Amino acid sequence: MVGLKPSDVPPTMAVKFLGAGTAACFADLLTFPLDTAKVRLQIQGENPVAQTARLVQYRGVLGTILTMVRTEGLCSPYNGLVAGLQRQMSFASIRIGLYDSVKQVYTPQGADSSSLTTRILAGCTTGAMAVTCAQPTDVVKVRFQASIHLGSSGSDRKYSGTIDAYRTIAREEGVRGLWKGTLPNIMRNAIVNCAEVVTYDILKEKLLDYHLLTDNFPCHFASAFGAGFCATVVASPVDVVKTRYMNSPPGQYLSPLDCMIKMVAQEGPTAFYKGFTPSFLRLGSWNVVMFVTYEQLKRALMKVQMLRESPF
């Protein structure tokens, strides 16, 4: 057996909520450079004039990270990390931590298990709830990841820190600016949550039902890897639109739909899959780290809770 043994008592909603947020933060710490590389590749070509002036071109995942380190410094792949961790504590806690509870609400009384429709509905619900709460942190994270800092000259960085970013966006673009791109983000995360959480839920259930694996690390790893791949394939087009729209200055795009139309007109349909490799590397590795950590944290937290409640 690998890892902690499953608890005899099902984890509480509070344990799932805290465990999901903590596990997601840990996963972000390990995979954040891949996410930053994905953002840079997604916005490359968005503004050809500015791109030519910068003379910075990104090629591939490793090439993007190395170029950033060479031109902007060793810490540049972690631009926006603080906002990213803030996002995960609010975002993952809701969309993953509350998934089982919402799924039970939608499951008819007396049913032996939840149907695929019920799981999808639960995934869409928690995904939309999470975006609504965490959108400002996502906007700030993307702005930091997309900003290029080449020293005293050639810099397009306009925020001195995370708190300053919230204040500046609210002052220059209004409070609505902090919720910029909410609609495409809700669409993206409804898709991602279903492809990610629902896929993980189903794969894990089938692996256990058919006795292919036991409820431990190999099962969690295989389920998480499959969930990451499915999420990347179906969510990449919406993810590219979301990134470009949230990073755009006021007036560049009239709406997410306008952003999508201009992308196709200027760069062709392949623009929807810009940054696919780093997206998969990031989502695949993120899912593996997050779900494996989440499963162990749930068991550890339940063990602590049971010890605290034990009279001896």
C-alpha positions as CSV (number, residue, x, y, z in Angstrom):
1,M,0.0,0.0,0.0
2,V,1.3,3.4,-1.0
3,G,0.4,6.4,1.2
4,L,-2.0,6.7,4.0
5,K,-4.8,4.2,4.4
6,P,-8.3,5.4,3.6
7,S,-10.3,6.7,6.6
8,D,-13.2,4.6,7.9
9,V,-15.1,7.9,8.2
10,P,-15.9,9.8,5.0
11,P,-14.1,13.2,4.9
12,T,-16.2,16.2,5.9
13,M,-16.9,19.1,3.6
14,A,-14.5,21.3,5.6
15,V,-11.7,18.7,5.1
16,K,-12.3,18.6,1.4
17,F,-12.5,22.4,1.1
18,L,-9.2,22.9,3.0
19,G,-7.5,19.9,1.4
20,A,-8.3,21.0,-2.1
21,G,-7.1,24.5,-1.7
22,T,-3.8,23.4,0.0
23,A,-3.2,20.7,-2.6
24,A,-3.8,23.1,-5.5
25,C,-1.3,25.6,-4.0
26,F,1.3,22.9,-3.7
27,A,0.7,21.8,-7.3
28,D,0.9,25.5,-8.5
29,L,4.3,25.9,-6.8
30,L,5.7,23.0,-8.8
31,T,4.1,23.8,-12.2
32,F,3.8,27.6,-12.3
33,P,6.6,28.1,-14.8
34,L,4.8,25.8,-17.3
35,D,1.6,28.0,-16.8
36,T,3.6,31.2,-17.4
37,A,5.1,29.7,-20.6
38,K,1.6,28.7,-21.7
39,V,0.4,32.3,-21.3
40,R,3.4,33.8,-23.2
41,L,2.9,31.4,-26.1
42,Q,-0.9,32.0,-26.2
43,I,-0.5,35.8,-26.5
44,Q,2.4,35.7,-28.9
45,G,1.3,37.1,-32.2
46,E,-1.6,39.0,-30.7
47,N,0.0,42.4,-31.4
48,P,2.6,41.9,-34.2
49,V,3.9,45.5,-34.0
50,A,4.6,45.3,-30.3
51,Q,6.0,41.9,-30.7
52,T,8.5,43.1,-33.3
53,A,9.5,46.0,-31.1
54,R,10.3,43.7,-28.2
55,L,12.4,41.3,-30.4
56,V,11.4,38.5,-28.0
57,Q,10.2,35.3,-29.7
58,Y,9.2,32.2,-27.8
59,R,9.6,28.7,-29.2
60,G,8.4,25.7,-27.3
61,V,8.0,25.2,-23.6
62,L,11.6,24.9,-22.6
63,G,12.6,27.6,-25.1
64,T,10.1,30.0,-23.6
65,I,11.2,29.4,-20.1
66,L,14.9,29.7,-21.0
67,T,14.2,32.9,-23.0
68,M,12.4,34.4,-20.0
69,V,15.2,33.5,-17.6
70,R,17.8,34.9,-20.0
71,T,16.0,38.2,-20.8
72,E,14.0,38.9,-17.6
73,G,15.8,37.1,-14.8
74,L,15.7,33.8,-12.9
75,C,12.4,34.5,-11.1
76,S,10.5,35.6,-14.2
77,P,8.7,32.3,-14.7
78,Y,7.1,32.8,-11.3
79,N,5.6,36.2,-12.2
80,G,2.1,36.3,-10.7
81,L,2.7,33.5,-8.2
82,V,1.2,35.3,-5.3
83,A,-2.0,36.0,-7.2
84,G,-1.9,32.4,-8.4
85,L,-1.8,31.0,-4.9
86,Q,-4.6,33.4,-3.8
87,R,-6.5,32.1,-6.8
88,Q,-6.1,28.4,-5.9
89,M,-7.0,28.8,-2.2
90,S,-10.4,30.4,-3.3
91,F,-10.8,28.7,-6.7
92,A,-9.8,25.0,-6.2
93,S,-11.3,24.9,-2.7
94,I,-14.7,25.6,-4.3
95,R,-14.6,23.7,-7.6
96,I,-12.9,20.6,-6.3
97,G,-13.6,20.7,-2.5
98,L,-17.3,21.2,-2.9
99,Y,-17.8,18.9,-5.9
100,D,-18.8,15.8,-3.9
101,S,-21.2,17.8,-1.8
102,V,-22.9,19.4,-4.8
103,K,-23.0,16.1,-6.6
104,Q,-24.9,14.6,-3.7
105,V,-27.4,17.5,-3.8
106,Y,-28.1,16.7,-7.5
107,T,-28.3,12.9,-7.0
108,P,-31.8,11.7,-6.6
109,Q,-32.7,10.1,-3.2
110,G,-32.3,6.4,-3.2
111,A,-30.0,6.3,-6.2
112,D,-27.0,3.8,-5.9
113,S,-24.6,6.2,-7.7
114,S,-24.5,9.5,-9.5
115,S,-25.2,9.5,-13.2
116,L,-22.9,11.2,-15.8
117,T,-25.4,14.0,-16.2
118,T,-25.4,14.6,-12.4
119,R,-21.6,14.7,-12.3
120,I,-21.4,17.1,-15.2
121,L,-24.0,19.4,-13.6
122,A,-22.1,19.3,-10.4
123,G,-18.8,20.1,-12.2
124,C,-20.4,23.0,-14.1
125,T,-22.0,24.4,-10.9
126,T,-18.8,24.4,-8.7
127,G,-16.7,25.6,-11.7
128,A,-19.0,28.7,-12.2
129,M,-19.1,29.3,-8.4
130,A,-15.4,29.2,-8.2
131,V,-14.8,31.6,-11.1
132,T,-17.3,34.1,-9.7
133,C,-15.4,34.3,-6.4
134,A,-11.8,34.0,-7.8
135,Q,-11.9,36.0,-11.0
136,P,-10.0,39.1,-9.8
137,T,-7.1,36.9,-8.7
138,D,-7.0,35.2,-12.1
139,V,-7.0,38.6,-13.9
140,V,-4.0,39.8,-11.8
141,K,-2.2,36.5,-12.3
142,V,-2.5,36.6,-16.1
143,R,-1.4,40.3,-16.2
144,F,1.7,39.5,-14.3
145,Q,2.5,36.4,-16.4
146,A,2.0,38.3,-19.6
147,S,4.0,41.3,-18.7
148,I,7.6,41.4,-20.0
149,H,10.3,43.1,-17.9
150,L,13.5,43.7,-19.7
151,G,15.1,46.0,-17.1
152,S,14.9,49.8,-17.1
153,S,14.2,50.0,-20.9
154,G,11.7,47.9,-22.9
155,S,9.5,47.0,-19.9
156,D,5.7,46.8,-20.1
157,R,5.3,46.0,-16.5
158,K,3.0,48.5,-14.8
159,Y,2.3,46.9,-11.4
160,S,4.8,47.1,-8.5
161,G,3.1,44.2,-6.6
162,T,0.0,42.1,-6.3
163,I,-1.9,44.6,-4.1
164,D,-0.9,47.4,-6.4
165,A,-2.2,45.4,-9.4
166,Y,-5.7,45.1,-7.8
167,R,-5.8,48.8,-7.0
168,T,-4.5,49.9,-10.4
169,I,-6.9,47.7,-12.4
170,A,-9.8,48.9,-10.2
171,R,-8.8,52.6,-10.6
172,E,-8.0,52.5,-14.4
173,E,-10.7,50.1,-15.6
174,G,-13.2,50.2,-12.8
175,V,-14.2,47.4,-10.5
176,R,-15.6,45.6,-13.5
177,G,-12.0,45.4,-14.8
178,L,-11.2,42.9,-12.0
179,W,-14.0,40.6,-13.4
180,K,-12.9,41.1,-17.0
181,G,-13.2,37.9,-19.0
182,T,-15.6,36.3,-16.5
183,L,-17.9,34.8,-19.2
184,P,-15.1,33.0,-21.1
185,N,-13.6,32.0,-17.8
186,I,-16.9,30.5,-16.7
187,M,-17.2,28.7,-20.0
188,R,-13.6,27.5,-19.8
189,N,-13.9,26.3,-16.2
190,A,-17.2,24.6,-16.8
191,I,-15.5,22.6,-19.5
192,V,-12.2,22.1,-17.5
193,N,-14.1,21.1,-14.4
194,C,-16.2,18.5,-16.2
195,A,-13.2,17.2,-18.2
196,E,-11.0,17.3,-15.1
197,V,-13.0,16.5,-11.9
198,V,-15.7,14.4,-13.6
199,T,-13.1,12.4,-15.6
200,Y,-11.0,11.8,-12.4
201,D,-14.2,10.8,-10.6
202,I,-15.3,8.3,-13.2
203,L,-11.8,6.9,-13.9
204,K,-11.1,6.3,-10.3
205,E,-14.5,4.7,-9.7
206,K,-14.1,2.3,-12.7
207,L,-10.5,1.4,-11.7
208,L,-11.8,0.5,-8.2
209,D,-15.1,-1.2,-9.4
210,Y,-13.2,-3.5,-11.8
211,H,-10.5,-4.2,-9.2
212,L,-7.8,-3.0,-11.6
213,L,-6.2,-0.9,-8.8
214,T,-6.7,-0.2,-5.1
215,D,-7.6,3.2,-3.7
216,N,-4.0,4.4,-3.4
217,F,-1.3,6.2,-5.3
218,P,-1.2,4.3,-8.6
219,C,-5.0,4.6,-8.9
220,H,-4.9,8.4,-8.1
221,F,-2.0,8.9,-10.5
222,A,-3.6,7.2,-13.5
223,S,-7.0,8.9,-12.9
224,A,-5.3,12.3,-12.6
225,F,-3.2,11.9,-15.7
226,G,-6.2,10.9,-17.8
227,A,-8.2,13.9,-16.3
228,G,-5.4,16.3,-17.2
229,F,-5.2,15.1,-20.9
230,C,-9.0,15.3,-21.4
231,A,-9.1,18.8,-19.8
232,T,-6.3,20.1,-22.1
233,V,-7.9,18.8,-25.3
234,V,-11.3,20.3,-24.7
235,A,-10.4,23.5,-22.9
236,S,-7.5,24.9,-24.9
237,P,-9.5,27.0,-27.4
238,V,-11.5,28.7,-24.6
239,D,-8.3,29.0,-22.6
240,V,-6.5,31.0,-25.3
241,V,-9.5,33.3,-25.8
242,K,-9.7,33.8,-22.0
243,T,-6.0,34.6,-21.7
244,R,-6.0,37.1,-24.5
245,Y,-9.2,38.8,-23.5
246,M,-8.1,39.2,-19.8
247,N,-4.7,40.5,-20.8
248,S,-5.9,43.0,-23.4
249,P,-6.0,46.8,-22.8
250,P,-9.4,48.5,-22.7
251,G,-11.0,48.7,-26.2
252,Q,-8.8,46.1,-28.0
253,Y,-11.7,43.6,-28.1
254,L,-15.4,44.4,-27.8
255,S,-16.2,41.0,-26.3
256,P,-14.8,37.5,-25.9
257,L,-16.6,36.6,-29.2
258,D,-14.9,39.6,-30.9
259,C,-11.5,38.3,-29.6
260,M,-12.2,34.9,-31.0
261,I,-13.2,36.2,-34.4
262,K,-10.1,38.4,-34.7
263,M,-7.9,35.5,-33.7
264,V,-9.3,33.3,-36.5
265,A,-9.1,36.2,-39.0
266,Q,-5.5,37.2,-38.2
267,E,-3.9,33.9,-37.2
268,G,-6.1,31.1,-38.4
269,P,-7.9,28.3,-36.4
270,T,-4.6,26.9,-35.2
271,A,-4.3,29.9,-32.8
272,F,-6.8,28.2,-30.6
273,Y,-4.2,25.6,-29.8
274,K,-1.3,27.9,-29.2
275,G,0.6,26.8,-26.1
276,F,-1.0,23.3,-26.2
277,T,2.1,21.5,-25.2
278,P,2.8,23.6,-22.1
279,S,-0.9,23.5,-21.4
280,F,-0.8,19.7,-21.3
281,L,2.5,19.5,-19.5
282,R,1.1,21.9,-16.9
283,L,-2.4,20.5,-16.6
284,G,-1.2,16.9,-16.7
285,S,1.5,17.4,-14.0
286,W,-0.8,19.8,-12.1
287,N,-3.6,17.2,-11.9
288,V,-1.2,14.5,-10.8
289,V,0.3,16.5,-8.1
290,M,-2.9,18.1,-7.0
291,F,-5.1,15.0,-6.9
292,V,-2.5,12.7,-5.3
293,T,-1.8,15.4,-2.7
294,Y,-5.5,16.0,-2.2
295,E,-6.2,12.4,-1.5
296,Q,-3.4,12.1,1.0
297,L,-4.4,15.4,2.7
298,K,-8.0,14.3,3.1
299,R,-6.8,11.1,4.9
300,A,-4.3,13.0,7.0
301,L,-6.8,15.7,8.0
302,M,-9.4,13.1,8.9
303,K,-6.9,11.2,11.0
304,V,-6.1,14.4,12.9
305,Q,-9.8,15.2,13.3
306,M,-10.5,11.7,14.6
307,L,-7.5,11.8,17.1
308,R,-8.8,15.2,18.4
309,E,-12.3,13.8,18.9
310,S,-11.1,10.6,20.5
311,P,-11.6,10.5,24.3
312,F,-8.3,8.6,24.7
